[in-house]
């Protein structure tokens, strides 16, 4: 079974703090993704990575950065957390095969910025 | 641009009722993939089905069935004889433009099945 794990289920941070959200997958997938999920807005892609050290902006990259130093790990960084970044953050990985496109999701991190 | 519309924000049914979740998509690609994911209260999205644009056959898996119609750009999901455990948010998604692995998600439909 594919397993995608995220470092925390719940996180509370203060405005201005630097926040790291970690994601690890164990299936040797090429692609990894970070989404945020907000009520009424569905899932919106923040960043994705299709290879180690490669990254591409998604639909809402402002205020975020990412790091992928190893194939299995993809980190989302909030350089200076703000209250409008309070959200559910979901990580996903995918095999990168044209015939699948299936993404496997982690359990999510509910981040509250106060 | 790719777009997925799930017009039903919330649906509430009584156990054993059949329920259909609608999904309408927009794309200029001739080759694309459509997905349904389930997000139970625990939060983790669970893959349900993938359908490519060349396969319009309907699919049935137990109480779940999917109706893909290219003519109306729809990929609807029906749960037959719903159960309380079906309560979740359901997302329809479309593969990204040009075959990109980025998925475009609809806003989701929250299904509540009451006993």
Interface residues (C-beta under 8 A of the other chain):
Chain A: X31 X33 X40 X41 X42 X43 X44 X45 X48 X50 X58 X88 X90 X92 X94 X96 X98 X99 X100 X101 X102 X103 X104 X105 X106 X107 X108 X110
Chain B: X9 X33 X35 X37 X42 X43 X44 X45 X46 X47 X50 X52 X91 X95 X99 X101 X102 X103 X105 X106 X107 X108
